Amino acid sequence: MLGRLSTEDTASWLRRAGIYAFPAKYEPFGLSVLEAALAGCAMVLSDLPTLRERWEGAAIFVAPDEHPILRLAVESLIADSGLRHTLAMRARRRALDLTPERMARGYLALYRELLARRAPYTEAQACAS
């Protein structure tokens, strides 16, 4: 057990790891998964819609309670360096696209779209308020 780690120590451990296993039962985004992908880890993730949406094709997915299958997936990556490298590179490439700037551009585009769909606010509506 490593205990509580600083951001720098976590990044250091992830860079040394070849595989990141994340058998969570719930995860809305997966910041630790993103960090592992940026560090170049091949990933075994819970088969959750939020994780699959982002990492399909770049990770192996298993049900979080299927411990023997989780173990088999990790052992498969240990044994197959080609698959481990391929998944790690796919995950890293995908993670590099997840920038704050890209997120901000996405939000701005969504706000513009929503504002364009909004019915115009008329003077009559203003007087009724």
C-alpha positions in Angstrom: 0.0 0.0 0.0 1.4 3.3 -1.0 -0.9 5.5 1.2 -1.8 9.0 0.3 0.4 10.3 -2.6 1.1 13.8 -3.9 0.2 14.7 -7.5 3.8 14.3 -8.4 4.2 10.9 -6.7 1.0 9.6 -8.3 2.3 10.7 -11.7 5.6 9.0 -11.1 4.0 5.7 -10.1 1.7 5.8 -13.1 4.7 6.5 -15.5 6.4 3.4 -14.1 3.3 1.2 -14.4 2.5 -0.6 -17.6 -1.1 -1.4 -16.7 -3.8 0.5 -14.9 -6.8 -1.5 -13.6 -9.9 0.4 -12.5 -12.7 -1.9 -11.4 -15.1 0.8 -10.1 -18.8 0.3 -9.8 -19.6 3.9 -10.6 -17.6 6.7 -12.3 -19.0 9.8 -14.0 -15.7 10.7 -15.7 -12.6 9.0 -14.5 -9.9 11.5 -13.8 -7.5 8.9 -12.5 -8.1 6.9 -15.8 -7.2 10.0 -17.7 -4.0 10.4 -15.7 -3.1 6.8 -16.3 -3.7 7.2 -20.0 -1.6 10.3 -20.1 1.2 8.3 -18.3 1.1 5.7 -21.0 -0.6 2.8 -19.2 -2.6 0.1 -20.9 -6.0 0.1 -19.1 -8.4 -2.5 -17.8 -11.6 -0.6 -16.9 -15.0 -1.3 -15.5 -17.6 -1.8 -18.2 -19.5 1.3 -17.4 -21.2 3.5 -20.0 -19.2 6.6 -19.0 -15.9 4.8 -19.3 -16.8 2.9 -22.4 -18.0 6.1 -24.2 -14.6 7.7 -23.7 -12.2 4.7 -23.9 -13.8 2.3 -26.4 -11.1 0.8 -28.5 -8.3 2.0 -26.1 -8.9 -0.3 -23.1 -10.2 -3.7 -22.1 -13.5 -3.6 -20.3 -14.7 -6.0 -17.6 -17.6 -6.1 -15.2 -16.5 -4.7 -11.9 -17.5 -7.7 -9.8 -15.9 -10.3 -12.2 -12.7 -10.7 -10.3 -11.4 -13.8 -12.3 -12.0 -12.0 -15.6 -10.3 -8.9 -14.3 -7.3 -11.0 -13.3 -7.3 -12.7 -16.7 -7.4 -9.3 -18.5 -4.4 -8.0 -16.5 -2.5 -11.2 -17.0 -3.2 -11.1 -20.7 -1.7 -7.6 -20.9 1.3 -8.7 -18.9 1.9 -11.6 -21.3 1.2 -9.7 -24.5 3.5 -6.7 -24.8 2.2 -5.9 -28.3 -1.4 -5.6 -27.1 -0.2 -3.7 -24.0 1.7 -1.2 -26.1 -1.1 -0.8 -28.6 -3.7 -0.1 -26.0 -1.4 2.2 -24.1 -0.7 4.3 -27.2 -4.4 4.5 -28.2 -5.3 5.6 -24.7 -2.5 8.2 -24.6 -3.6 9.6 -28.0 -7.2 9.9 -26.9 -6.1 11.5 -23.5 -4.1 14.1 -25.3 -7.3 15.3 -27.0 -9.0 15.9 -23.6 -7.7 19.4 -23.0 -9.3 22.2 -21.0 -9.3 24.3 -24.2 -11.2 21.7 -26.1 -13.7 21.4 -23.3 -14.2 25.2 -23.2 -14.7 25.3 -27.0 -17.3 22.5 -26.6 -19.2 24.4 -23.9 -19.1 27.7 -26.0 -20.4 25.9 -29.0 -23.2 24.3 -27.0 -24.2 27.7 -25.4 -24.2 29.3 -28.9 -26.5 26.5 -30.2 -28.9 26.8 -27.2 -29.0 30.6 -27.6 -29.7 30.4 -31.3 -32.7 28.0 -30.6 -34.1 30.3 -27.9 -37.2 32.2 -28.8 -36.6 36.0 -29.0 -37.4 37.9 -25.8 -40.0 40.5 -26.8 -40.8 43.9 -25.3 -44.3 42.6 -24.4 -42.7 39.8 -22.3 -40.5 42.3 -20.6 -43.6 44.4 -19.6 -45.4 41.4 -18.3 -42.6 40.5 -15.9 
